[in-house]
Amino acid sequence: MSELMDTVRAGHKGQTVRLLDTMTDAERRAHMPELKALRKELRATRWDAPGRRAYPSLYVAGIVCQTGASAVAAWIAASDMRWPSTSPALLLRLLGDRPAEWLGDLAQRLAQRPVSSGVSYPLMSGLVRLAGCPVPTTEAYVRGWVDDLEVNRERGGTLLDRLRSDPHLEPMAGALFETNDIGGRLIWSADKGPDGWIGALALVCAEGRLDRKVVVERVCGTAAAGRHHGRQPGLPEPAHRPRPHAGGTPRAGRGLAGARLGRAVDGGRARPVRPR
């Protein structure tokens, strides 16, 4: 057995990374048969001590030693590979020397995975940044974008501030109202002004960062769809705060959120806010 395989089995992730850094692409590829065999072996005992010990190192080694973007995406998103704790920053460093086209292909393949695959948004967005490729607008990527803007306090400021600084605001905002079951998330924070989605999106439109006409057309189309699938967007809103699935169906919740944003943007209530 090779030194790399001994290290992977022992669960020494740091040493595994150091060994991978010293290898050529051909040397890495040569280890894939053994890595696949170990993965098959551990599937039967993944919760036993040997499996818990080896999986994080196996996860990293399998990603780095494969050459095809399709194979790497499958390894990352596999159900038996979801729990190892590996920072996206480490994976981005290890994959960062691949060609930009390859990185973009991997980003798109990961973004096309279902939300249930649990693919890390920081990993996907980091690949997009390294590749300089168009941002994916799949459900998994849009939901990851929403989550990141809501909880990533390292960016500081309000949601409005984070939207202002987002380099992909236009395509992501356009995809937002095409994503099923997202409307309730947007409505839930509607009373937070610039720290809620409806208020923040209306304000970036007022500031000219998003095309107001395009946004109104997009959200009006969404609201029209919602009228056929749930609560009428024009009806008085309930006194209680809507839950994430407000509206009864994914499309209805999306339609209600679209209607509220459409009123905020088209009604002229949103005024530009001076950046702090």
N, C-alpha and C positions, 0 to 999 in steps of 0.2 A: 504494500500500500504506500502511496506517495505521501510526502510531507503535508501537502495541502489536505488530502483526505483525512490524515491523522488529526490535523488541526480542526477541520470541520467537525469530525465526530466528537472531539473533545469540547467543542463549543467555545473555542477561543476566537471570537469574532474579530478582535483587534489584530491578532496574528494572521488570521485568514486574509484580512484586508491588506496587510503588509506583504504577504506572499503574492497575492494577486497583482499588486502594484509592480512586482519585479518580473512578472511573466510577459512573454510575447503573446500575441493573439493566438498563434498556433498552439502554444503551450496551454493556454486556457482552454481552447477547444478540445484538446486531448483529454481533459479531465471530465468532460460532460458525460460520457458513458458511466463512469463511477458515481458521479453526482446523481444521475437519474436512478441508478440502482439503489443508492442510499435513500433517496426520496421514497422509492417504492417500498423499501424495507421498513422505513419509519412510519409509513401510513398506518400500519397495523398497530403500532405502539406509540402514536404521536403524543399521548398524554403521559406516557411513562417517563421516568427520569432521563433515559438516553435521548428520547425524542425532544423533550423540552430543552435539553442541553444543546443538541445539535442543530435544531431548526433555524435559529437566527443566522448561524454561519452558513448553513446550507442555502438559505434564502439569498444571501448576498452572493455567494459563489456561483449559484445557478444563473443569476442575473448577469454577472460579469463575464462568465465563460461562454455564453451563447452569442451567436453573431446575428441572427435574424431578429428583426424587430417584432415579428409575429410571435416567435418563440419566447422572447423576453417578456412581452405583454402577457402571454399565457401563464408564464411562471409567476409574474408579479400578482396577477389577479386570481390565481388558483385558490380554491377554497381551503386547501390544506396549508396555504402559505400566508394566510391573512393575519395571523396573530403575532408573528415574530416582530419584536420592536426594533426597527431600523429607521433611522432618521432619513427623511427625503434628501437632506443636504448631503449625506454620505453617498447615497445612490447617485445623485447628480454629479458629484465629484468623480465617482468611479466611471460614469458613463459619459462624462463631459468631453472626452477626446474623440467620440464618434462623430462622423460627418453630420452636418446640420440637417441634411435631408433624412438621414436615419433617425435622428432625434425627433424630428417633426412627425415622421411616420409612427414612431413609438407613442408620442403624445396623442395622436389621433386614435390609434388603436386602443389605448387605455381609456380615452374619453368615450369611446363607443361601448365600453363595457357597461352592464347594468349597474344602477346605483347600489344594488345589493352586493356587488363585488367588493365594495369598500375601498376602491382605489384612492390613494391619497391625492387630494387636490393640490397641496404644495408640490408634490412630485410632478403632476401633470402640468401645472403652471410653470414650474421651473424648467421643464423640458421645452415648453413653448418659448420661454425667454431665451434659452440657449440656442434653440433652432432658428429663432426669428421667423417662425411660421405663423400663418393665420390662426387665430384663437379658435378652438373647437366650440361649437354651440350645442353640444349634446346635453341631454338631461343630467347626466352625471357631472359634467363640467359646470353647467349653470348652477346646479345645487351647491356644488363645492364653492363656486364663486360667491354665492349668496352667504353661505356659512362663514366663509373667510372674511368677508366684509363686515359681517355682524360681530364676530368674536375676536378677530385679530386686532387687539388693542395696541399692538406694537406700532401700528400705523398712526395711532393717535387721532385726536379730534373726533368729530361726529361722523356719522355715516355720510353726510354730505361732503365733508372734507375728504373722506376716503374715495368717494365716487369721483370727485374732482381730479384726484391724482391718479386714477386708474387709467393705464394706457389703452385698455380695451373696452372703454365705457360704451362706445357706440354699438359694436356688434353684440356685446353681452346684454345691454339694455334691450336691444331688439329681440334677442332670444328669450328674454325673461318672460314675456307674455305669450310665448309659444310653448312654455314648459308646463306640463300637466301638474295639477295639485300644488302649485306654488302660490296661488292667489291668497290663501289664508295666511301664509307667512308674511306677505306684504301688508295685508290689512291689520294684522295683529299689532303692528307698531305705528298705525296711522295717526295716533294722537301724540307722537313724539316729535313732530315738526321736522327739523333738519336731521334728527337722529332716527327717523323712521323712513321707510321706503317711499311711501306716497309723497311725503313732504320733500324728501331729498331729490327724488326724480323730477318732481315739478320744478324745483329750484334750479337744477342743472339745465333744464329746458329754458327757464327764464333767463339764465345766464348765457344761453346760446351754445352750451357745450353739447347739447343734443338738439337735433332738428325738431322743433315743436310740431310742425305739420306732420312729419313722419310719425312721431310718437302718438299724436292724436289719432291719425289714421289706423295705426297699429292697435292701440288700445280700444278704439271704437269697434274694430273688427272682433277683438276678443270679447268685448262686452256683448256684442250681438250674438256671438256663439253662446255666451252664458245665459242669455234670455231664453234660449231653447233648451237649456239643460239644468235649470235650477231657479234660484231666486231672481226676480226681476231687478236688475241693477238700479232702476229708477225709483224703486220703492223706498220708503223710509228705512233707515238702518236700525238694527236692533239696539236696545239700550246697553246690552252687555257686550263686552269685547268678544269678537268672533274668535273661535278656535281655528287652528290651522286648516281644518277641513270644512270651514264655513261654506254654505252654499249647496251642500248636499252631494255634489259631484266635483271632481277635479276641474272640469271645464267651467262649472258654475262659479266656483270660488275664484278662478282666474278671471272670469267675466266681471264679477263684483269688484275685484281689485282694479281691473282695467277701467271700469266705469268711474271709480273714485279718482283715479289718476287723471282720466280724461277731463273730468270736471275741474280738477285742480289746475291743470295746464290750460285748458281752453277757456276756463272762466276768468283767467287773468288774476287769480288770487295769489299766485306765486310771484313774489318779487325777488329780484336778485339780492343775494346776501353778500356783503363785502367779506372776502376771505380774511381770517384773523391771522 
